[in-house]
């Protein structure tokens, strides 16, 4: 005669705890390793850094950020910026009328190749001294 009557229940409980532990480990261990995998999560930071640098320093009137110099050129000011980007990062900077459209007649100036897939975008509304407003759009991929 069996002295212990709950062997089946003990076995079921033990296997359930074991399976839950295994599922937990397999679902959370990849998340622990993902910060060490190379990802494009730094692109929004890069796009914001470039946009801020252009409108507050490189293209701006001295002492008046977000107001562009009339003689400011995107291509002249982006050459140094390209050297400071992480390897393999591509950038497109477009200065256009602030109406949301990206048609050819609306673009004032552009630098870099056409944007690719999975892009990060930062934009700033800027003005010239004569009161004309433009939208500076920085796309990084």
N, C-alpha and C positions, 0 to 999 in steps of 0.2 A: 504494500500500500504506500502511496505517495504522501510524504509528510509536508510537502509544499504545494499548495494548490494554485499559485499565481505565476507559474513559470511562463506560460504563454503571454500573459500581460506584461511581465518583466521584459521578455524578449521584444515584444512590440514597442514598448516604451524606449528601450535601449536603442533599437534600430532607428526609431523616429528621431531621437536626439542626435544620433550619429549622422543621419542623412541631412538633417537641418544644419549641422555644423559643416558638413562637406559643401552644401549649397551656399552657405554664408561665405566660406573661404573662396570658392570659385567665383562668386559674384563680386567680392570686394578686393581681392588681390590685384586684378588688372587695374583697378582704380588707384591703387597704391603706387604702381609702376608708371602710370601715365604722365606724371610731371617730368619724368626723365626722358620721355619720348619727344622727338622734335615735332613741334606743331606750329601752326601759323597764328597762334594766339597773340603774338606780339605785334601784329599788323595794325590793329587800331591805335596802339600807342605810337607806333612809327608814323602813321598818317597824321595824328594830332600833333606830334612833335614837329613834323615838316611844315604843317599849316601854320602853327604858331610862330615858328622861326621865320617863315616868309612874311607874314603880315605884321609881325611886331618888330622885325629887325631888318632883314635883307631887302625887302621891297618898300618898307615904310619910310615916310618922311621922318627925319631926325626929331625925336621927342614927341612924335604923334603916331602911335601905333594904330593900325587899321586904316591909315590914310596912305595910299600908295604914291610914290614918286612918279611923275609923268614919264621919266626916262628909264624906269625900272624894266628890266628884261628878265623873263623867266629863265631862258636858257643860260644867261650869264650867271645867274644866282643859284642855279641848280647843280652846276658842275661840282662844287665843293660838297654839296649835300649828297650826291651819288657816292662819293668816297666813304662817307660815314654810315651808309646803310649796311645792314647785315648782308652777307653773301647770298646771292640768288634772289634778292628782293628787287622788284621792279616797281617803278612809280610813274604816275601820270598826273600832271598838274594842269588844270584848265581854268582860265580866267574868262568868265562869260557874263552876259546880262543876267540879272537875278530873277528870271521868270520861270526857272525850272526846266526849260527846254534846252536840249543840247544839239541844236541844229547848227550847220556850218556858218550861217550868217549871224548867229547869236554869240559865237565864240570870239573873244577879243584876242586871246593868246593861249598857246598850248605848248606843253613840253612833255616828251616821252611817248612811248608807244601806246596804242589803244589798250584799255584795260582788259585783263583776262578774266578767267573764272575765279570765284571765291575771293572777291575783293573786299577791302576795308576802305571806307570813305570818311574823310573829314572835310568840312567846308566852313568857310568864314565869309561873312559879308563885309566888303571893304569899300572905301570911297576914294575918289581922286580929289585933289584940291578944288577942282571946278564943281564938285557936288555930284558928279556921276558915280553911281554905285555899280559894283560888280560883285560877282560871287567867285571866290577862289575855292576850287574843288580839288582835293588831293586824294588820289586813288592809289592804294598800295596792294600788291598781290605777290 
